[in-house]
Amino acid sequence: MTEVLYLTDSSTRRFEATVERVAGDRVVLDRTCFYPAGGGQPADAGTLTADGTEWAVTDVAKKDTIYHMLDDDPPEPGTAVVGELDWDRRHAHMRYHTAQHLLSGLLLDEFAAQTTGNQVYADRARLDCDYDRFDDGDLATIEDGLNELVDDELPVRWYEMDRETAEAELDTDRTRIDLLPDSITELRIVEIGGVGPAGACDRADAAADPYDRTACAGTHVESTGDIGTVTVTGRETRGSDGERVRFELA
């Protein structure tokens, strides 16, 4: 079973691993920092190297385990490799994914609009929600609110929580646990603001209650201050009672 390093540390960009299995142009590693596409976040890209040979990692997918697609004949099982992420791409995804969480929380607070879907890229993002129609004033309110949250430099943390405990203690409108298969019994919670699990906190000025807390396996920056300036670039109607909001970061 592959050890998934990005779940505990999103900042690692280089790692050592061993090829466990080869399947066509794909390899399975015993450990990885490469994020597979999922949850609206694209797969990481980067390289694997071994004994002077370099392979480009062109795609990463999670099925029974995590598969790394390579651009050439893969190394043999047992080969020691060094993996290195395309960090500019990954870091952009981290910023946009964290900003999406802020947007989901703000829309729920200000408009009672629940997120129904999202997609982040390295240069833009979009979010779909249950809402009739946003006007220009609404979009200005959203943009101003997001940038205030960025300026607040709220801490972002993630931790594991038993599903039964999460369902009993957390706001399911925010965590969206109800959307997860029943087979998932251990959740990864991403929290913005607040004091973390069991009162743990590394910032004296963090608020007792989190701004947002949801189940998520994606990668994130460690402070909202790392997101950068948010510009809401537009909206469009999605069905009879849905809206899509688009934004970019600088």
C-alpha positions in Angstrom: 0.0 0.0 0.0 1.4 3.4 -1.0 2.3 5.7 1.8 0.5 9.0 0.9 2.8 11.8 2.0 0.8 14.8 0.8 -2.0 14.0 3.3 0.2 15.0 6.2 2.6 17.5 4.6 1.6 19.5 1.5 4.9 21.4 1.4 7.2 18.5 0.5 8.2 18.7 -3.1 11.0 16.1 -3.3 11.0 12.5 -2.0 12.7 9.1 -2.3 10.7 6.0 -3.1 10.8 2.5 -4.5 8.9 1.2 -7.5 6.6 -1.5 -6.2 4.7 -2.5 -9.4 4.6 -1.7 -13.1 1.4 -1.7 -15.1 2.0 -0.6 -18.7 3.2 3.0 -18.7 2.2 3.4 -15.0 4.2 2.7 -11.8 3.1 2.2 -8.2 5.5 3.6 -5.6 5.8 2.6 -2.0 5.4 6.3 -1.1 4.5 9.4 -2.9 3.9 13.1 -2.8 2.1 13.2 -6.1 -1.5 14.2 -5.8 -4.0 12.2 -7.9 -6.8 14.1 -9.6 -9.9 14.3 -7.4 -12.1 16.6 -5.5 -11.9 19.3 -8.1 -8.1 19.4 -7.9 -6.0 18.4 -10.9 -3.2 15.8 -10.6 0.3 16.8 -9.9 3.0 16.7 -12.5 6.8 16.4 -12.1 9.6 13.8 -12.6 11.0 10.5 -11.4 14.7 10.0 -11.7 16.9 6.9 -11.2 20.6 6.3 -12.1 20.7 9.3 -14.4 17.5 8.5 -16.2 14.5 10.9 -15.9 10.8 10.2 -16.6 8.1 12.9 -16.8 5.1 12.1 -14.6 2.3 13.1 -17.0 -0.7 12.1 -14.9 -1.5 10.6 -11.5 -4.7 8.7 -10.8 -6.1 6.9 -7.7 -7.9 3.6 -8.2 -7.1 0.6 -6.0 -3.9 2.5 -5.3 -2.0 5.6 -6.8 -0.7 5.2 -10.3 1.9 7.5 -11.8 1.8 7.7 -15.6 5.2 8.1 -17.3 6.3 9.4 -20.7 8.6 6.4 -21.5 9.2 2.8 -20.6 9.0 2.7 -16.8 11.7 1.6 -14.4 11.6 -2.0 -13.1 10.0 -3.0 -9.8 12.5 -2.6 -7.0 14.2 0.5 -8.6 14.9 3.3 -6.1 13.7 6.6 -7.6 13.6 10.3 -6.6 10.3 12.1 -7.2 10.1 15.8 -7.7 6.9 17.8 -8.1 6.4 20.7 -10.5 6.1 23.0 -7.5 4.7 26.0 -9.3 1.8 23.9 -10.4 1.2 22.2 -7.1 1.5 25.5 -5.1 -1.0 27.2 -7.4 -3.4 24.3 -6.8 -2.9 24.6 -3.0 -3.7 28.4 -3.1 -6.8 28.0 -5.3 -8.1 25.0 -3.3 -7.8 26.9 0.0 -9.5 29.9 -1.6 -12.3 27.6 -2.8 -12.9 26.5 0.8 -13.1 30.2 1.9 -15.6 30.9 -0.9 -17.7 27.9 0.1 -17.8 29.1 3.7 -18.6 32.7 2.7 -21.4 31.7 0.4 -22.9 29.6 3.1 -22.7 32.4 5.7 -23.8 35.3 3.5 -26.2 33.7 1.0 -27.2 30.4 2.5 -25.8 28.9 -0.7 -24.4 25.4 -0.5 -21.5 24.3 -2.7 -22.5 21.7 -5.3 -19.2 21.4 -7.3 -15.9 23.0 -7.9 -12.8 22.9 -10.2 -9.4 24.5 -9.6 -6.6 25.0 -12.1 -3.2 26.6 -11.9 -4.5 30.0 -13.1 -8.2 30.1 -12.2 -11.1 28.3 -10.4 -14.8 28.0 -10.4 -17.4 27.0 -7.9 -21.0 25.9 -8.4 -23.7 26.5 -5.7 -27.4 26.4 -5.0 -28.5 30.0 -5.5 -31.0 31.7 -7.7 -28.8 34.5 -9.2 -26.0 36.7 -8.0 -25.9 40.4 -9.1 -23.0 42.7 -9.5 -23.4 43.9 -5.9 -23.3 40.3 -4.6 -20.1 39.6 -6.6 -18.5 42.7 -5.0 -19.5 41.5 -1.6 -18.0 38.1 -2.3 -14.8 39.5 -3.5 -14.4 41.9 -0.6 -15.3 39.2 1.9 -12.7 36.8 0.5 -9.9 39.4 0.5 -10.8 40.3 4.1 -10.3 36.6 5.0 -7.0 36.5 3.2 -5.9 39.6 5.1 -6.9 37.9 8.4 -4.1 35.3 7.8 -6.2 32.6 9.3 -4.4 29.3 10.0 -5.2 26.3 7.9 -4.8 22.8 9.4 -5.8 19.3 8.6 -6.3 16.2 10.8 -7.9 12.8 10.9 -11.3 12.3 12.6 -13.5 9.2 13.0 -16.6 9.5 10.9 -19.0 8.7 13.7 -17.4 11.5 15.8 -17.5 13.9 12.9 -21.2 13.2 12.2 -22.0 13.8 15.9 -19.9 16.9 16.5 -19.5 18.8 13.2 -21.8 20.9 11.0 -22.7 18.6 8.2 -23.8 21.6 6.0 -20.1 22.5 5.9 -18.4 19.1 6.1 -20.7 17.5 3.5 -20.0 14.1 5.1 -23.4 13.0 3.7 -21.9 13.0 0.2 -19.2 10.5 1.1 -19.7 6.7 0.7 -20.5 4.8 3.8 -17.4 2.8 3.4 -15.3 5.8 4.4 -15.0 5.6 8.2 -12.0 7.8 8.8 -12.1 11.4 7.5 -9.5 14.0 6.8 -10.8 17.3 8.0 -9.5 20.6 6.7 -10.1 23.5 9.1 -9.6 27.2 8.5 -9.3 29.3 11.7 -10.3 27.7 15.0 -8.1 25.8 17.4 -7.9 22.4 15.7 -8.7 19.0 17.3 -8.7 18.6 21.1 -7.9 22.4 21.5 -4.6 22.1 19.8 -3.4 25.4 18.3 -0.1 26.9 17.2 -1.4 30.5 17.0 -2.4 32.5 20.1 -4.7 34.7 18.1 -6.7 32.0 16.4 -10.4 32.2 17.0 -12.0 29.4 19.1 -14.5 28.6 16.3 -13.3 27.8 12.8 -14.4 29.9 9.9 -14.7 26.7 7.8 -14.3 23.0 8.4 -14.9 20.3 5.8 -13.9 16.8 4.8 -11.3 17.1 2.1 -8.3 15.1 0.9 -6.8 17.9 -1.2 -3.6 20.0 -0.6 -3.7 23.4 1.0 -1.5 26.3 2.1 -1.0 26.8 5.8 -2.5 30.3 6.1 -5.1 32.2 4.2 -2.5 34.9 3.8 -0.7 32.7 1.3 -3.6 32.7 -1.1 -3.0 36.2 -2.5 -5.4 38.8 -3.8 -8.7 37.3 -5.0 -10.6 38.7 -8.0 -14.0 37.5 -8.8 -14.1 37.4 -12.6 -17.7 36.6 -13.3 -20.8 34.4 -12.8 -23.1 32.3 -14.9 -26.4 30.5 -14.4 -26.2 26.8 -13.9 -29.7 25.3 -14.2 -32.9 26.7 -12.7 -31.5 27.4 -9.3 -27.8 27.2 -9.6 -25.0 29.7 -10.0 -21.3 29.4 -11.0 -18.7 31.9 -9.6 -15.3 32.2 -11.3 -12.3 33.7 -9.6 -8.5 34.3 -10.1 -5.6 34.9 -7.7 -2.7 37.3 -8.0 
